[in-house]
Amino acid sequence: MTYIKKNNLITQGLLTFLVFVLASSECASQINFSNNAMISTGTLPSRAAKGDYDQDGDLDLAFVNSGDGTLQIVDNLGGLAFSLGQLLPTGPNPTDVEFADLNGDTFLDLVVCCRNSHDLRIYFGNASGSFSLAAVVPAGFDPYSFTFYDFDDDNDIDIVVLNHIPSMLTVLANDGAGNLTLVGSLFAGAIGPSEMRLGDLDNDGDLDVVIAFASTNVVMISENTGTGFVPFSFEATGIYPLDVELKDFNNDGILDIMTANVFSNDISFIRGLGGLNFAPAVNTTTGLRPGSIDVIDADNGLGLDIVVANIDSASIAFLANDGASFFPTVTHHFVGANPYHVEVGDFDGDFDDDVISVNLSGNTLTVVENLMPARRFPGSSEDFNLLSTVNGVALPTNQWVVSGNQGTTVMNTLVSPGGTFDFDLCYLLAQAYYPGFPTFTTTPGFYINSFGFQPLTLLLQLLSPGGISYVFQVPAGLEGIYFMIQGAVLSANAANGLAAFTDAVEFRVTP
């Protein structure tokens, strides 16, 4: 699940921007993962969540054991070493867990969905890095999963619950202090809902919902009308879609749908056409009983890749994206008995995506390390790229310094393929420098502070989750002026401990 919050754009300077998403210009490479650690669990672990609950700079874990009704905290010690922490009781049959700061005290809390007791359990975190049960909140009959969304725009985290048997969505409002109140339910529109994702499908500024219905072999697209979610259309999937993702897989600026289909042994890619319209599903075989799906940059290559938990294959499958949302290569990696859920994150702090596999009957979590070389400009735990074109021609890979004449059109796109920028402060920066400014280096850092030259700032643009582009036409009379275009994210886990930069592009105007 993802906490989704609207961001506003702030426009400054001389540049015109267009909002849309483009692909990374890096070439695809091989997928290289290795099992690094095995964590023992309770009985039938079903779901894991990630978050830096102790604020030490790395991603910790929490997982629920559906067989014995417990919540286990796991401390990340660094270097992919983990230590079991608190073991807390939950209600019967916990099926979902997520980190979020519900009460605004800067410490992550935990929410657990308990299916058989029809409630959510709220555990508040504190400065000592421990959790205590704060509330048991009714969540409608048979709550199966949930997601976070500030639906009432009051700057706190509300919760939307998916209720399985009655096919309902239940909304819980947060008062800002972490106290949740059930404010209403909406009919979900079909039989046997299994998972949901929120995203702005029609670009109207609010979040719509896509729900997978395992029993009906469809996903339902529902429009957010401002007062509720209204069913808009149904799209066919493979057989028994147990999990769903909503991302822009083909880099056209439109959200697409991906489902993991347990009984047809495949995933369904449903391409977004704009608005609330979608193309028919294209299915790709994965392994036996794919039950969980997550988005990953597995190869530092073109487009968002997919990792799938194959419940009856004892493996997770990596499906590499060719940049046009086709997944011709499937790489299997064995992890343990009945992998039921996958969680992607940078668990070793080397700025690439690792995987946690939750192995249901194996009663283990497998930590799968990404052995791919680190990115040239490491960012936060999510991918973060800049693509530049000059007069419509993309710059070659690893080219930082380009030149052109008066009237040259330079277009730059800053994008997080995952679509959220990790909710850090992110911006796109364009600056002009007079002659004498040194050539830019390729090392992450604040270029303007490295050399002491005062630039003219043309654009400092805060970013929306979907990414941002701008077009700049070089005006007359600027011969000898240098322009530096780059994107940055202020992030404590950046390579220099302060900010992570994309590929900076230096553009020099020549006579």
Residue, then its C-alpha position, 0 to 999 in steps of 0.5 A: m500500500t502507498y500513502i498518497k497525498k496531493n502536491n501542488l506545483i509552484t511555477q517560477g522563472l522563464l521556463t514553460f513546463l508540461v506535465f508528462v512522463l518519459a522513460s530513462s535513457e539507460c540501456a537494459s542489462q541483466i538481472n542479478f539477485s542473490n538470497n542474502a538472509m532468512i528471517s524466521t517467522g511465526t505461523l503462516p506469515s502473510r504480509a510484510a511492510k517496510g519503514d524506518y521506524d527507529q529513524d536510523g536511516d535504513l528500512d526496517l520491517a514488520f510482518v503479520n503471522s496469520g496463523d497465530g495472530t501476531l505482529q513481528i517487528v524486525d530491526n534492520l541493523g545495516g548490511l542486510a543484517f536483521s534482528l527480531g524485535q517486539l512480538l505483539p498480539t493482533g486480532p485473529n487472521p491478520t491479513d495486511v500491515e502498513f507503516a504510517d505516521l497517523n498522529g503527526d508526531t514524526f514517529l511511524d505507527l503501524v496499522v494491522c487489518c484483522r479479518n476475522s475480528h472485523d477491525l483494524r489494530i493501531y499501534f503507535g510508535n515512539a521515540s524509543g523505537s517501540f510500539s504499543l496497541a493504541a486502538v481497535v477500530p471497527a472496519g466493516f465486515d471481513p476487512y481484507s486490505f487497506t490503503f491510506y488516502d487523505f480523502d478529506d484534505d485535512n492534512d492527515i492520513d485517512i484509511v480506505v478499507l477493502n471488505h471482501i465478503p460484502s464487496m464494500l469500501t469502508v472509509l475511516a476518518n482521522d482526526g489528526a491525532g490518530n483517532l479513526t472514525l468509520v464515516g461510511s461505506l460504498f458498494a464495490g461493484a462485483i464479487g470477491p474483491s482481493e486488492m485495490r490501488l488508488g491513482d488519478l486516472d482522469n487527471d482531475g486532481d483526485l484519486d480514483v480506485v482500481i479494484a481486483f475481483a478474484s472471484t469474478n476475473v475482472v478489475m473495476i475502474s471507479e471514478n472519484t466524484g468528490t463524494g465517493f467512488v462510482p463504478f465506471s467500467f470493468e476490464a477482464t483479467g486472467i483467472y483469479p487476480l489476487d493482486v493489482e498494481l497501478k503504475d505507468f509501465n510504458n512511460d506515456g504519462i498514463l497509469d496502467i494496470m497490472t494484475a497477478n492471476v493465481f489460476s491462469n499462472d500469468i500477469s495481465f497488463i491493461r494499458g491506460l488509454g487516458g481518462l478512465n479508458f483501458a485497452p484489453a489485457v495482454n497476459t504474460t506467463t510467470g510461474l505457478r500460482p502468482g499471487s503477489i506483484d510489486v514494481i521494481d527497477a531490477d536491471n537499471g534499464l528501460g521502464l518499470d519491471i515486475v517481481v511476482a511471488n509464485i506461490d506453488s513454484a517456491s520462487i519469485a519471478f522478475l519480468a524485465n520491461d523492454g520500455a514499451s510495457f512488454f515483458p519478454t524476459v522472465t527470470h526465476h529466483f528460488v526463495g522458499a516454500n509458498p512465497y505469498h507476498v513480495e515487498v520491494g525496497d532498498f534494504d541495504g542502503d546501496f540505492d537499488d531495489d531489493v526484495i523481501s519474500v514472505n513465505l507462507s508455509g515456509n514460515t520464513l522471510t527471504v531477503v533477496e539482494n540486488l547485485m546490480p551496480a549502483r546508479r551513476f547518480p544514486g537517489s533515494s530508495e526510489d528510481f529518479n531520472l532526468l532525460s534531456t533532448v536538444n532540438g528533439v534529439a535525445l542526448p546519448t547516454n552519459q553525455w553531460v555537456v552539450s552545445g548549441n546555437q541561439g534558438t536551440t530548443v532544450m527539453n528536460t524531463l524529471v521523473s520518478p518511474g514509481g510515481t511518488f518521489d518517496f514524498d521527499l522534497c523534490y525539485l527541478l533546477a535550471q540555472a545560467y552561469y556566465p563564462g568562467f564557470p568550470t565544467f560540471t563534474t559527474t559526482p553527486g553534489f551541489y554544483i553551485n556551492s562546489f565552485g563558488f560562482q553565483p548563478l542566475t536561477l531560471l527555474l526552481q520547480l517543486l514536483s508533483p508525483g507524476g513528474i515534470s517536463y519543461v521546454f527552454q528555447v535559448p534566446a538571442g544574445l547569450e553566447g558564452i552563457y552556460f546552463m545547468i539543468q538538473g533534478a534533486v531530491l532532499s533525502a537523508n539516505a542520499a549518497n552525500g547525506l543531504a541530496a540526491f541528484t539526477d544526471a545534470v546536463e550542462f548546455r553551452v550556448t555557442p555563437 
